[in-house]
Amino acid sequence: MTRVAAIDCGTNSIRLLVADADPATGELVDLDRRMTIVRLGQGVDRTGRLAPEALERTFAACREYAAIIKEHGAERLRFVATSASRDAENRDDFVRGVMDILGVEPEVITGDQEAEFSFTGATRELAEHDHLPKPYLVVDIGGGSTEFVVGEDHVRAARSVDVGCVRMTERHLVRDGVVSDPPTEEQIAAMRADIEAALDLAEETVPLREAHTLVGLAGSVTTVSAIAQNLPEYDSARIHHSRVSHDRVREITDWLLHSTHAERAAVPSMHPGRVDVIAAGALVLLSIMERIGAEEVVVSEHDILDGIAWSVA
């Protein structure tokens, strides 16, 4: 066993996994897995820069994670940064801050690399499930981007496109600095058109419709699963490898798009940091399912973070 630590810093959240990895058996045993909403990508789509307050929220989480990594005695650490820090003019400020706190340089990876990690993390254990036919389409709906990967045992094609729950919310659902409560039909239509255009881009390089099993990753998808199951609180064990039908995803998305902030916040499994962006994330998922004719989505709690951990091991 090798004790490793992996950090995935995205547009909306930063996540840590400390695990014991055994490459010989393919076993990854979690010691600590946690997520903090830091909204690093706040305003990046509009300004092209990481906001000072967003950087400070992220650095505060890094200081907390540094203590956890030290406590567990992880031998190796890999820090991967995704969409928001790719796009920002001042990403050097971000890199310096992370190095000062954690002692490693954050790797600002490409969308294709992000997709590779997501596919490995999500599918490494699916091979045990003979009833889930290949090829898989793994979709990782993040804050700033969504990754699409098609493959069997290895990646066949991958593409990252700039639609995510935070980017779509800020681009289409914010008026005068406030998220519409609820959004207008015109706002929803504009957001849907943007998502459909991104799916067209993805289909230029990834054969989305050839997939037999749709695997959905990240907070928007897992939250939809929690709502579908009427969970009294967020429960990773019940969410992992759950299945949500297309009809149920459509019902939930419609409700989220037409609900108020207070109504969404009252959902017991809803993380407070997702209340304003979950409707956009759910619409991305629904649009993907409709595009490929998927009858259901298999929800995975194992994703890019697990792929990063395996790359370290």
Contacts in CASP RR format, 6 or more apart in sequence:
PFRMAT RR
TARGET T0000
AUTHOR 0000-0000-0000
METHOD contacts of the structure
MODEL  1
MTRVAAIDCGTNSIRLLVADADPATGELVDLDRRMTIVRLGQGVDRTGRL
APEALERTFAACREYAAIIKEHGAERLRFVATSASRDAENRDDFVRGVMD
ILGVEPEVITGDQEAEFSFTGATRELAEHDHLPKPYLVVDIGGGSTEFVV
GEDHVRAARSVDVGCVRMTERHLVRDGVVSDPPTEEQIAAMRADIEAALD
LAEETVPLREAHTLVGLAGSVTTVSAIAQNLPEYDSARIHHSRVSHDRVR
EITDWLLHSTHAERAAVPSMHPGRVDVIAAGALVLLSIMERIGAEEVVVS
EHDILDGIAWSVA
1 20 0 8 1.000
1 21 0 8 1.000
1 22 0 8 1.000
1 29 0 8 1.000
2 20 0 8 1.000
2 21 0 8 1.000
2 22 0 8 1.000
2 23 0 8 1.000
2 75 0 8 1.000
2 76 0 8 1.000
2 312 0 8 1.000
2 313 0 8 1.000
3 18 0 8 1.000
3 19 0 8 1.000
3 20 0 8 1.000
3 21 0 8 1.000
3 31 0 8 1.000
3 72 0 8 1.000
3 73 0 8 1.000
3 74 0 8 1.000
3 75 0 8 1.000
3 76 0 8 1.000
4 18 0 8 1.000
4 19 0 8 1.000
4 20 0 8 1.000
4 21 0 8 1.000
4 74 0 8 1.000
4 75 0 8 1.000
4 76 0 8 1.000
4 77 0 8 1.000
4 78 0 8 1.000
4 309 0 8 1.000
4 312 0 8 1.000
4 313 0 8 1.000
5 16 0 8 1.000
5 17 0 8 1.000
5 18 0 8 1.000
5 19 0 8 1.000
5 69 0 8 1.000
5 72 0 8 1.000
5 74 0 8 1.000
5 76 0 8 1.000
5 77 0 8 1.000
5 78 0 8 1.000
5 309 0 8 1.000
5 312 0 8 1.000
6 16 0 8 1.000
6 17 0 8 1.000
6 19 0 8 1.000
6 77 0 8 1.000
6 78 0 8 1.000
6 80 0 8 1.000
6 305 0 8 1.000
6 306 0 8 1.000
6 307 0 8 1.000
6 308 0 8 1.000
6 309 0 8 1.000
6 312 0 8 1.000
7 14 0 8 1.000
7 15 0 8 1.000
7 16 0 8 1.000
7 17 0 8 1.000
7 62 0 8 1.000
7 65 0 8 1.000
7 77 0 8 1.000
7 78 0 8 1.000
7 79 0 8 1.000
7 80 0 8 1.000
7 102 0 8 1.000
7 308 0 8 1.000
8 14 0 8 1.000
8 15 0 8 1.000
8 80 0 8 1.000
8 82 0 8 1.000
8 304 0 8 1.000
8 305 0 8 1.000
8 308 0 8 1.000
9 15 0 8 1.000
9 40 0 8 1.000
9 58 0 8 1.000
9 79 0 8 1.000
9 80 0 8 1.000
9 81 0 8 1.000
9 82 0 8 1.000
9 85 0 8 1.000
9 98 0 8 1.000
9 106 0 8 1.000
10 40 0 8 1.000
10 41 0 8 1.000
10 81 0 8 1.000
10 82 0 8 1.000
10 83 0 8 1.000
10 84 0 8 1.000
10 85 0 8 1.000
10 142 0 8 1.000
10 143 0 8 1.000
10 144 0 8 1.000
11 39 0 8 1.000
11 40 0 8 1.000
11 41 0 8 1.000
11 44 0 8 1.000
11 82 0 8 1.000
11 83 0 8 1.000
11 84 0 8 1.000
11 142 0 8 1.000
11 143 0 8 1.000
11 144 0 8 1.000
11 145 0 8 1.000
11 164 0 8 1.000
11 166 0 8 1.000
11 167 0 8 1.000
12 37 0 8 1.000
12 38 0 8 1.000
12 39 0 8 1.000
12 40 0 8 1.000
12 41 0 8 1.000
12 142 0 8 1.000
12 143 0 8 1.000
12 144 0 8 1.000
12 165 0 8 1.000
12 166 0 8 1.000
12 273 0 8 1.000
12 274 0 8 1.000
12 277 0 8 1.000
13 35 0 8 1.000
13 36 0 8 1.000
13 37 0 8 1.000
13 38 0 8 1.000
13 219 0 8 1.000
14 35 0 8 1.000
14 36 0 8 1.000
14 38 0 8 1.000
14 40 0 8 1.000
14 58 0 8 1.000
14 61 0 8 1.000
14 62 0 8 1.000
14 65 0 8 1.000
15 33 0 8 1.000
15 34 0 8 1.000
15 35 0 8 1.000
15 36 0 8 1.000
15 305 0 8 1.000
16 32 0 8 1.000
16 33 0 8 1.000
16 34 0 8 1.000
16 35 0 8 1.000
16 65 0 8 1.000
16 68 0 8 1.000
16 69 0 8 1.000
16 305 0 8 1.000
17 30 0 8 1.000
17 32 0 8 1.000
17 33 0 8 1.000
17 305 0 8 1.000
17 306 0 8 1.000
17 308 0 8 1.000
17 309 0 8 1.000
18 30 0 8 1.000
18 31 0 8 1.000
18 32 0 8 1.000
18 33 0 8 1.000
18 68 0 8 1.000
18 69 0 8 1.000
18 72 0 8 1.000
18 74 0 8 1.000
19 28 0 8 1.000
19 29 0 8 1.000
19 30 0 8 1.000
19 31 0 8 1.000
19 33 0 8 1.000
19 309 0 8 1.000
20 28 0 8 1.000
20 29 0 8 1.000
20 31 0 8 1.000
21 27 0 8 1.000
21 28 0 8 1.000
21 29 0 8 1.000
21 309 0 8 1.000
21 310 0 8 1.000
21 312 0 8 1.000
21 313 0 8 1.000
22 28 0 8 1.000
22 29 0 8 1.000
22 313 0 8 1.000
23 310 0 8 1.000
23 313 0 8 1.000
26 124 0 8 1.000
28 124 0 8 1.000
28 306 0 8 1.000
28 309 0 8 1.000
28 310 0 8 1.000
28 313 0 8 1.000
31 72 0 8 1.000
32 68 0 8 1.000
32 72 0 8 1.000
33 305 0 8 1.000
34 68 0 8 1.000
36 61 0 8 1.000
36 64 0 8 1.000
37 271 0 8 1.000
37 272 0 8 1.000
37 273 0 8 1.000
37 274 0 8 1.000
38 54 0 8 1.000
38 57 0 8 1.000
38 58 0 8 1.000
38 60 0 8 1.000
38 61 0 8 1.000
39 54 0 8 1.000
39 57 0 8 1.000
39 166 0 8 1.000
39 273 0 8 1.000
40 50 0 8 1.000
40 54 0 8 1.000
40 55 0 8 1.000
40 57 0 8 1.000
40 58 0 8 1.000
40 84 0 8 1.000
40 85 0 8 1.000
40 94 0 8 1.000
41 50 0 8 1.000
41 51 0 8 1.000
41 54 0 8 1.000
41 83 0 8 1.000
41 84 0 8 1.000
41 88 0 8 1.000
41 143 0 8 1.000
41 144 0 8 1.000
41 166 0 8 1.000
42 51 0 8 1.000
42 53 0 8 1.000
42 54 0 8 1.000
42 166 0 8 1.000
43 51 0 8 1.000
43 54 0 8 1.000
43 170 0 8 1.000
44 50 0 8 1.000
44 84 0 8 1.000
44 87 0 8 1.000
44 88 0 8 1.000
45 87 0 8 1.000
45 144 0 8 1.000
45 167 0 8 1.000
45 170 0 8 1.000
45 171 0 8 1.000
46 170 0 8 1.000
48 87 0 8 1.000
48 88 0 8 1.000
48 89 0 8 1.000
49 88 0 8 1.000
49 89 0 8 1.000
49 90 0 8 1.000
50 84 0 8 1.000
50 85 0 8 1.000
50 88 0 8 1.000
50 90 0 8 1.000
50 91 0 8 1.000
50 93 0 8 1.000
50 94 0 8 1.000
55 93 0 8 1.000
55 94 0 8 1.000
55 97 0 8 1.000
58 94 0 8 1.000
59 97 0 8 1.000
59 98 0 8 1.000
59 101 0 8 1.000
62 97 0 8 1.000
62 98 0 8 1.000
62 101 0 8 1.000
62 102 0 8 1.000
63 101 0 8 1.000
65 102 0 8 1.000
66 101 0 8 1.000
66 102 0 8 1.000
69 77 0 8 1.000
69 102 0 8 1.000
76 312 0 8 1.000
76 313 0 8 1.000
77 102 0 8 1.000
77 104 0 8 1.000
77 312 0 8 1.000
78 104 0 8 1.000
78 107 0 8 1.000
78 308 0 8 1.000
78 309 0 8 1.000
78 311 0 8 1.000
78 312 0 8 1.000
79 98 0 8 1.000
79 102 0 8 1.000
79 104 0 8 1.000
79 105 0 8 1.000
79 106 0 8 1.000
79 107 0 8 1.000
80 106 0 8 1.000
80 107 0 8 1.000
80 109 0 8 1.000
80 114 0 8 1.000
80 117 0 8 1.000
80 304 0 8 1.000
80 308 0 8 1.000
81 94 0 8 1.000
81 98 0 8 1.000
81 106 0 8 1.000
81 107 0 8 1.000
81 108 0 8 1.000
81 109 0 8 1.000
82 109 0 8 1.000
82 111 0 8 1.000
82 114 0 8 1.000
82 142 0 8 1.000
82 145 0 8 1.000
82 304 0 8 1.000
83 111 0 8 1.000
83 142 0 8 1.000
83 143 0 8 1.000
83 144 0 8 1.000
83 145 0 8 1.000
83 160 0 8 1.000
83 162 0 8 1.000
83 167 0 8 1.000
84 143 0 8 1.000
84 144 0 8 1.000
85 91 0 8 1.000
85 94 0 8 1.000
85 106 0 8 1.000
85 108 0 8 1.000
86 108 0 8 1.000
86 110 0 8 1.000
86 111 0 8 1.000
88 94 0 8 1.000
91 108 0 8 1.000
94 106 0 8 1.000
95 105 0 8 1.000
95 106 0 8 1.000
95 108 0 8 1.000
98 104 0 8 1.000
98 105 0 8 1.000
98 106 0 8 1.000
99 105 0 8 1.000
99 106 0 8 1.000
109 117 0 8 1.000
110 160 0 8 1.000
111 145 0 8 1.000
111 147 0 8 1.000
111 158 0 8 1.000
111 160 0 8 1.000
112 158 0 8 1.000
112 159 0 8 1.000
112 160 0 8 1.000
114 140 0 8 1.000
114 145 0 8 1.000
114 147 0 8 1.000
114 160 0 8 1.000
114 304 0 8 1.000
115 138 0 8 1.000
115 140 0 8 1.000
115 147 0 8 1.000
115 148 0 8 1.000
115 149 0 8 1.000
115 155 0 8 1.000
115 158 0 8 1.000
115 159 0 8 1.000
115 160 0 8 1.000
116 149 0 8 1.000
116 155 0 8 1.000
116 158 0 8 1.000
117 304 0 8 1.000
117 307 0 8 1.000
117 308 0 8 1.000
117 311 0 8 1.000
118 138 0 8 1.000
118 140 0 8 1.000
118 147 0 8 1.000
118 149 0 8 1.000
118 217 0 8 1.000
118 303 0 8 1.000
118 304 0 8 1.000
118 307 0 8 1.000
119 136 0 8 1.000
119 138 0 8 1.000
119 149 0 8 1.000
119 151 0 8 1.000
119 155 0 8 1.000
119 158 0 8 1.000
120 306 0 8 1.000
120 307 0 8 1.000
120 310 0 8 1.000
120 311 0 8 1.000
121 300 0 8 1.000
121 302 0 8 1.000
121 303 0 8 1.000
121 304 0 8 1.000
121 305 0 8 1.000
121 306 0 8 1.000
121 307 0 8 1.000
121 310 0 8 1.000
122 136 0 8 1.000
122 138 0 8 1.000
122 140 0 8 1.000
122 215 0 8 1.000
122 216 0 8 1.000
122 217 0 8 1.000
122 300 0 8 1.000
122 302 0 8 1.000
122 303 0 8 1.000
122 306 0 8 1.000
123 136 0 8 1.000
123 138 0 8 1.000
123 151 0 8 1.000
123 215 0 8 1.000
124 302 0 8 1.000
124 306 0 8 1.000
124 307 0 8 1.000
124 310 0 8 1.000
125 302 0 8 1.000
126 132 0 8 1.000
126 136 0 8 1.000
126 213 0 8 1.000
126 215 0 8 1.000
126 298 0 8 1.000
126 300 0 8 1.000
127 153 0 8 1.000
129 241 0 8 1.000
132 213 0 8 1.000
132 298 0 8 1.000
133 212 0 8 1.000
133 213 0 8 1.000
134 151 0 8 1.000
134 152 0 8 1.000
134 153 0 8 1.000
134 212 0 8 1.000
134 213 0 8 1.000
135 150 0 8 1.000
135 151 0 8 1.000
135 152 0 8 1.000
135 156 0 8 1.000
135 210 0 8 1.000
135 211 0 8 1.000
135 212 0 8 1.000
135 213 0 8 1.000
136 149 0 8 1.000
136 150 0 8 1.000
136 151 0 8 1.000
136 152 0 8 1.000
136 211 0 8 1.000
136 212 0 8 1.000
136 213 0 8 1.000
136 214 0 8 1.000
136 215 0 8 1.000
137 148 0 8 1.000
137 149 0 8 1.000
137 150 0 8 1.000
137 151 0 8 1.000
137 206 0 8 1.000
137 208 0 8 1.000
137 211 0 8 1.000
137 213 0 8 1.000
137 214 0 8 1.000
137 215 0 8 1.000
137 292 0 8 1.000
138 147 0 8 1.000
138 148 0 8 1.000
138 149 0 8 1.000
138 150 0 8 1.000
138 215 0 8 1.000
138 216 0 8 1.000
138 217 0 8 1.000
139 146 0 8 1.000
139 147 0 8 1.000
139 148 0 8 1.000
139 149 0 8 1.000
139 214 0 8 1.000
139 215 0 8 1.000
139 216 0 8 1.000
139 217 0 8 1.000
139 221 0 8 1.000
139 285 0 8 1.000
139 288 0 8 1.000
140 146 0 8 1.000
140 147 0 8 1.000
140 149 0 8 1.000
140 216 0 8 1.000
140 217 0 8 1.000
140 218 0 8 1.000
140 303 0 8 1.000
140 304 0 8 1.000
141 164 0 8 1.000
141 165 0 8 1.000
141 216 0 8 1.000
141 217 0 8 1.000
141 218 0 8 1.000
141 219 0 8 1.000
141 220 0 8 1.000
141 221 0 8 1.000
141 281 0 8 1.000
141 284 0 8 1.000
141 285 0 8 1.000
142 164 0 8 1.000
142 165 0 8 1.000
142 166 0 8 1.000
142 218 0 8 1.000
142 219 0 8 1.000
142 220 0 8 1.000
143 164 0 8 1.000
143 165 0 8 1.000
143 166 0 8 1.000
143 167 0 8 1.000
143 277 0 8 1.000
144 162 0 8 1.000
144 163 0 8 1.000
144 164 0 8 1.000
144 165 0 8 1.000
144 166 0 8 1.000
144 167 0 8 1.000
145 160 0 8 1.000
145 161 0 8 1.000
145 162 0 8 1.000
145 163 0 8 1.000
145 164 0 8 1.000
145 167 0 8 1.000
146 160 0 8 1.000
146 161 0 8 1.000
146 163 0 8 1.000
146 164 0 8 1.000
146 198 0 8 1.000
146 202 0 8 1.000
146 284 0 8 1.000
147 158 0 8 1.000
147 159 0 8 1.000
147 160 0 8 1.000
148 158 0 8 1.000
148 159 0 8 1.000
148 160 0 8 1.000
148 161 0 8 1.000
148 202 0 8 1.000
148 206 0 8 1.000
148 208 0 8 1.000
149 155 0 8 1.000
149 157 0 8 1.000
149 158 0 8 1.000
149 206 0 8 1.000
150 156 0 8 1.000
150 157 0 8 1.000
150 158 0 8 1.000
150 206 0 8 1.000
150 207 0 8 1.000
150 208 0 8 1.000
150 210 0 8 1.000
150 211 0 8 1.000
151 157 0 8 1.000
156 207 0 8 1.000
157 205 0 8 1.000
157 206 0 8 1.000
157 207 0 8 1.000
158 205 0 8 1.000
158 206 0 8 1.000
159 201 0 8 1.000
159 202 0 8 1.000
159 204 0 8 1.000
159 205 0 8 1.000
159 206 0 8 1.000
161 198 0 8 1.000
161 199 0 8 1.000
161 201 0 8 1.000
161 202 0 8 1.000
162 198 0 8 1.000
163 194 0 8 1.000
163 195 0 8 1.000
163 198 0 8 1.000
163 284 0 8 1.000
164 220 0 8 1.000
164 280 0 8 1.000
164 281 0 8 1.000
164 284 0 8 1.000
165 220 0 8 1.000
165 274 0 8 1.000
165 277 0 8 1.000
165 278 0 8 1.000
165 280 0 8 1.000
165 281 0 8 1.000
165 284 0 8 1.000
166 277 0 8 1.000
166 280 0 8 1.000
168 191 0 8 1.000
168 194 0 8 1.000
168 195 0 8 1.000
168 280 0 8 1.000
168 281 0 8 1.000
168 283 0 8 1.000
168 284 0 8 1.000
169 179 0 8 1.000
169 276 0 8 1.000
169 277 0 8 1.000
169 279 0 8 1.000
169 280 0 8 1.000
171 191 0 8 1.000
171 194 0 8 1.000
172 183 0 8 1.000
172 187 0 8 1.000
172 188 0 8 1.000
172 190 0 8 1.000
172 191 0 8 1.000
172 194 0 8 1.000
172 280 0 8 1.000
173 179 0 8 1.000
173 180 0 8 1.000
173 183 0 8 1.000
173 187 0 8 1.000
173 191 0 8 1.000
173 279 0 8 1.000
173 280 0 8 1.000
174 180 0 8 1.000
179 261 0 8 1.000
179 276 0 8 1.000
180 187 0 8 1.000
181 260 0 8 1.000
181 261 0 8 1.000
182 257 0 8 1.000
182 258 0 8 1.000
182 259 0 8 1.000
182 260 0 8 1.000
182 279 0 8 1.000
183 191 0 8 1.000
183 257 0 8 1.000
183 279 0 8 1.000
188 257 0 8 1.000
188 283 0 8 1.000
191 280 0 8 1.000
191 283 0 8 1.000
192 283 0 8 1.000
192 287 0 8 1.000
195 283 0 8 1.000
195 284 0 8 1.000
195 287 0 8 1.000
196 287 0 8 1.000
196 291 0 8 1.000
199 208 0 8 1.000
199 287 0 8 1.000
199 288 0 8 1.000
199 291 0 8 1.000
202 208 0 8 1.000
203 209 0 8 1.000
203 291 0 8 1.000
208 288 0 8 1.000
208 291 0 8 1.000
208 292 0 8 1.000
209 291 0 8 1.000
209 292 0 8 1.000
209 293 0 8 1.000
211 292 0 8 1.000
211 294 0 8 1.000
213 298 0 8 1.000
214 288 0 8 1.000
214 289 0 8 1.000
214 292 0 8 1.000
214 294 0 8 1.000
214 296 0 8 1.000
214 297 0 8 1.000
214 298 0 8 1.000
215 297 0 8 1.000
215 298 0 8 1.000
215 299 0 8 1.000
215 300 0 8 1.000
216 285 0 8 1.000
216 297 0 8 1.000
216 298 0 8 1.000
216 299 0 8 1.000
216 300 0 8 1.000
217 300 0 8 1.000
217 303 0 8 1.000
217 304 0 8 1.000
218 303 0 8 1.000
219 271 0 8 1.000
219 274 0 8 1.000
220 274 0 8 1.000
220 277 0 8 1.000
220 278 0 8 1.000
220 280 0 8 1.000
220 281 0 8 1.000
220 282 0 8 1.000
220 284 0 8 1.000
220 285 0 8 1.000
221 285 0 8 1.000
221 297 0 8 1.000
221 299 0 8 1.000
222 234 0 8 1.000
222 236 0 8 1.000
222 239 0 8 1.000
222 299 0 8 1.000
222 301 0 8 1.000
223 234 0 8 1.000
223 269 0 8 1.000
223 270 0 8 1.000
223 271 0 8 1.000
223 274 0 8 1.000
223 278 0 8 1.000
223 282 0 8 1.000
224 244 0 8 1.000
224 249 0 8 1.000
224 252 0 8 1.000
224 253 0 8 1.000
224 278 0 8 1.000
224 282 0 8 1.000
224 285 0 8 1.000
224 299 0 8 1.000
225 239 0 8 1.000
225 242 0 8 1.000
225 244 0 8 1.000
225 299 0 8 1.000
226 234 0 8 1.000
226 235 0 8 1.000
226 239 0 8 1.000
226 269 0 8 1.000
226 270 0 8 1.000
227 252 0 8 1.000
227 267 0 8 1.000
227 269 0 8 1.000
227 270 0 8 1.000
228 242 0 8 1.000
228 244 0 8 1.000
228 248 0 8 1.000
228 249 0 8 1.000
228 252 0 8 1.000
229 238 0 8 1.000
229 239 0 8 1.000
229 242 0 8 1.000
231 238 0 8 1.000
231 239 0 8 1.000
231 268 0 8 1.000
231 269 0 8 1.000
232 268 0 8 1.000
232 269 0 8 1.000
233 268 0 8 1.000
233 269 0 8 1.000
234 269 0 8 1.000
234 271 0 8 1.000
235 269 0 8 1.000
236 301 0 8 1.000
239 299 0 8 1.000
239 301 0 8 1.000
240 299 0 8 1.000
240 300 0 8 1.000
240 301 0 8 1.000
240 302 0 8 1.000
241 298 0 8 1.000
241 299 0 8 1.000
241 300 0 8 1.000
242 298 0 8 1.000
242 299 0 8 1.000
243 296 0 8 1.000
243 297 0 8 1.000
243 298 0 8 1.000
243 299 0 8 1.000
244 296 0 8 1.000
244 297 0 8 1.000
244 299 0 8 1.000
245 295 0 8 1.000
245 296 0 8 1.000
246 289 0 8 1.000
246 290 0 8 1.000
246 293 0 8 1.000
246 294 0 8 1.000
246 295 0 8 1.000
246 296 0 8 1.000
249 282 0 8 1.000
249 285 0 8 1.000
249 286 0 8 1.000
249 289 0 8 1.000
249 297 0 8 1.000
250 286 0 8 1.000
252 282 0 8 1.000
253 279 0 8 1.000
253 282 0 8 1.000
253 283 0 8 1.000
253 285 0 8 1.000
253 286 0 8 1.000
256 264 0 8 1.000
256 278 0 8 1.000
256 279 0 8 1.000
256 282 0 8 1.000
257 279 0 8 1.000
257 282 0 8 1.000
257 283 0 8 1.000
259 279 0 8 1.000
261 275 0 8 1.000
261 276 0 8 1.000
264 270 0 8 1.000
264 275 0 8 1.000
264 278 0 8 1.000
264 279 0 8 1.000
265 272 0 8 1.000
265 275 0 8 1.000
270 278 0 8 1.000
285 297 0 8 1.000
288 294 0 8 1.000
289 297 0 8 1.000
END
